Amino acid sequence: MKTAEKSVRQSVSLPPRIAKRTRAIAKAENTSANHVLVELIERGLESKEAEKRRFFNLADRLGASLDEGERQRIKKELASLVFGE
């Protein structure tokens, strides 16, 4: 059986626009705004980790590639990840 983690109380200030959207999502899902915030933070953390894995995968492919055309494509993709181009 999985043991429940002890929650840590954390105070954050949200811009009014974000707070309103959070409450609207909570109401639509019939849950609390706290639950919505936790879920959004978890998704954001997972997204950041996936982005990091993608970057390192591309960097590995760049180092291993011998094809100049593929190297250029990978460089553009890396630049897009880093600089948002």
C-alpha positions in Angstrom: 0.0 0.0 0.0 1.3 3.4 -0.9 1.9 5.8 2.0 0.5 9.3 1.6 3.1 12.0 1.5 2.8 14.7 4.1 1.7 18.0 2.4 3.8 21.1 2.8 1.9 24.3 3.1 3.1 26.9 0.6 1.9 30.4 0.1 1.9 31.8 -3.4 0.5 35.1 -4.9 -1.3 34.7 -8.2 -2.1 37.5 -10.6 -5.9 38.0 -10.6 -6.2 36.7 -14.2 -4.5 33.4 -13.2 -6.5 33.1 -9.9 -9.8 33.6 -11.8 -8.9 30.9 -14.4 -7.8 28.5 -11.7 -11.2 29.0 -9.8 -13.1 28.5 -13.1 -11.3 25.2 -13.8 -11.9 24.0 -10.3 -15.6 24.9 -10.5 -15.9 23.1 -13.9 -14.2 20.0 -12.6 -16.0 20.1 -9.2 -12.8 20.2 -7.2 -10.8 22.7 -5.2 -8.5 25.4 -6.6 -5.7 23.9 -4.6 -6.2 20.6 -6.4 -6.1 22.4 -9.7 -2.9 24.2 -8.8 -1.2 21.0 -7.7 -2.1 19.3 -10.9 -0.9 22.2 -13.0 2.4 22.4 -11.2 2.9 18.6 -11.6 2.2 18.9 -15.3 4.6 21.9 -15.6 7.4 20.0 -13.9 6.8 16.9 -16.1 6.9 19.2 -19.1 10.2 20.8 -18.1 11.7 17.3 -17.5 10.5 16.2 -21.0 12.0 19.3 -22.5 15.3 18.7 -20.8 15.3 15.0 -22.1 14.5 16.2 -25.6 17.4 18.7 -25.5 19.9 16.1 -24.4 18.6 13.5 -26.9 19.1 16.0 -29.7 22.6 16.9 -28.4 23.5 13.2 -28.4 22.2 12.8 -31.9 24.1 15.9 -33.1 27.3 14.4 -31.7 26.8 11.0 -33.3 25.5 12.2 -36.7 27.9 12.2 -39.7 25.3 13.5 -42.2 25.8 17.3 -42.6 22.2 17.9 -43.6 20.9 16.1 -40.5 23.4 18.0 -38.3 22.1 21.3 -39.7 18.5 20.2 -39.0 19.4 19.2 -35.4 21.2 22.5 -34.8 18.1 24.4 -35.9 15.9 22.3 -33.6 18.3 22.9 -30.7 18.4 26.6 -31.5 14.6 26.6 -31.5 14.5 24.9 -28.1 17.1 27.2 -26.5 16.1 30.5 -28.1 12.5 29.9 -29.0 13.0 30.7 -32.7 
